């Protein structure tokens, strides 16, 4: 399971992306297409047209990580749209990876406990 620090934003590339792209091409897409810095802390996630494959790009102090996930059955509930990104939390990314939609109406809300009762 992928675990990111909560301070790292997760950017989803809306719509389909050609996943034949390499690290350099995906980093160029982040920089040129989305106006974001691929070297900044954050995870950039891309999905193919069939919504059954993902690639994620992450800069780690001296190089890029390229993560790849392929579903054997089913599809990801990926945000539609042709351009741009949306920012989601690590929790919402886990929902997507588990096949759930981002709009979870039945999930327990996050609690910031201040003290023990």
C-alpha positions as CSV (number, residue, x, y, z in Angstrom):
1,X,0.0,0.0,0.0
2,X,1.2,3.4,-0.9
3,X,1.6,5.8,2.1
4,X,2.4,9.5,1.6
5,X,3.0,12.1,4.2
6,X,-0.2,14.1,4.7
7,X,1.6,17.2,3.7
8,X,2.0,15.9,0.1
9,X,-0.8,16.9,-2.2
10,X,-2.2,14.4,-4.6
11,X,-3.0,15.7,-8.1
12,X,-5.3,13.7,-10.4
13,X,-5.0,14.4,-14.1
14,X,-8.7,14.7,-15.2
15,X,-9.7,12.6,-18.2
16,X,-7.6,10.0,-20.0
17,X,-3.8,10.2,-20.4
18,X,-1.7,8.1,-22.9
19,X,0.1,5.8,-20.5
20,X,2.7,4.9,-23.0
21,X,4.4,8.2,-21.8
22,X,7.6,7.8,-19.9
23,X,8.8,9.6,-16.8
24,X,10.1,12.5,-18.8
25,X,6.9,12.9,-20.8
26,X,4.7,12.7,-17.8
27,X,6.9,15.3,-16.0
28,X,6.7,17.6,-19.0
29,X,2.9,17.2,-19.0
30,X,2.8,18.2,-15.3
31,X,5.0,21.2,-16.0
32,X,3.8,22.4,-19.4
33,X,0.2,21.1,-19.4
34,X,-0.8,21.7,-15.8
35,X,1.6,24.5,-14.8
36,X,2.8,22.6,-11.8
37,X,6.3,21.8,-10.6
38,X,7.0,18.0,-11.0
39,X,9.9,18.3,-8.5
40,X,7.7,19.8,-5.8
41,X,6.4,17.5,-3.0
42,X,3.3,15.8,-4.4
43,X,2.0,12.8,-6.3
44,X,0.8,13.2,-9.8
45,X,-1.6,10.4,-10.9
46,X,-2.8,9.6,-14.5
47,X,-5.4,7.2,-15.8
48,X,-5.8,5.6,-19.2
49,X,-8.9,5.8,-21.5
50,X,-10.3,2.4,-20.4
51,X,-9.9,3.5,-16.7
52,X,-8.2,0.2,-15.8
53,X,-4.6,1.4,-15.5
54,X,-2.9,4.2,-13.5
55,X,0.6,5.7,-13.5
56,X,1.8,7.9,-10.6
57,X,4.8,10.2,-10.7
58,X,6.6,11.2,-7.5
59,X,9.9,13.1,-7.1
60,X,12.1,11.8,-4.3
61,X,15.2,13.9,-3.5
62,X,17.4,12.6,-6.4
63,X,15.0,10.9,-8.8
64,X,11.5,10.1,-9.9
65,X,9.4,7.2,-8.8
66,X,7.0,5.9,-11.5
67,X,4.3,3.7,-10.0
68,X,2.0,1.6,-12.2
69,X,-1.2,-0.2,-11.3
70,X,-3.4,-2.4,-13.6
71,X,-6.7,-3.8,-12.6
72,X,-7.5,-7.3,-13.8
73,X,-11.2,-6.6,-13.6
74,X,-13.2,-3.5,-13.2
75,X,-12.4,0.2,-13.6
76,X,-11.4,3.2,-11.6
77,X,-14.0,5.8,-10.9
78,X,-11.9,8.5,-12.5
79,X,-12.9,12.2,-12.6
80,X,-14.1,13.3,-16.1
81,X,-13.0,16.3,-18.0
82,X,-10.3,16.8,-20.6
83,X,-7.9,19.3,-19.0
84,X,-6.4,20.2,-15.7
85,X,-6.0,18.5,-12.4
86,X,-7.9,18.2,-9.2
87,X,-6.3,17.9,-5.8
88,X,-7.4,15.1,-3.5
89,X,-6.4,13.9,-0.1
90,X,-4.5,10.6,0.4
91,X,-7.7,9.2,1.8
92,X,-9.6,10.0,-1.4
93,X,-6.8,8.5,-3.5
94,X,-7.2,5.3,-1.5
95,X,-11.0,5.4,-2.3
96,X,-10.2,5.6,-6.0
97,X,-7.7,2.8,-5.7
98,X,-10.3,0.6,-4.0
99,X,-12.8,1.3,-6.8
100,X,-14.9,3.8,-4.9
101,X,-16.0,7.3,-6.2
102,X,-14.6,10.5,-4.7
103,X,-18.1,11.6,-3.6
104,X,-18.4,9.2,-0.7
105,X,-21.6,10.2,1.1
106,X,-21.4,7.3,3.6
107,X,-17.8,7.6,4.7
108,X,-17.1,8.6,8.3
109,X,-15.9,12.2,8.4
110,X,-12.4,12.9,9.5
111,X,-12.1,13.8,13.3
112,X,-9.4,16.0,14.8
113,X,-9.5,14.9,18.4
114,X,-8.3,17.4,20.9
115,X,-8.5,15.4,24.1
116,X,-9.6,12.1,25.5
117,X,-13.0,12.0,27.1
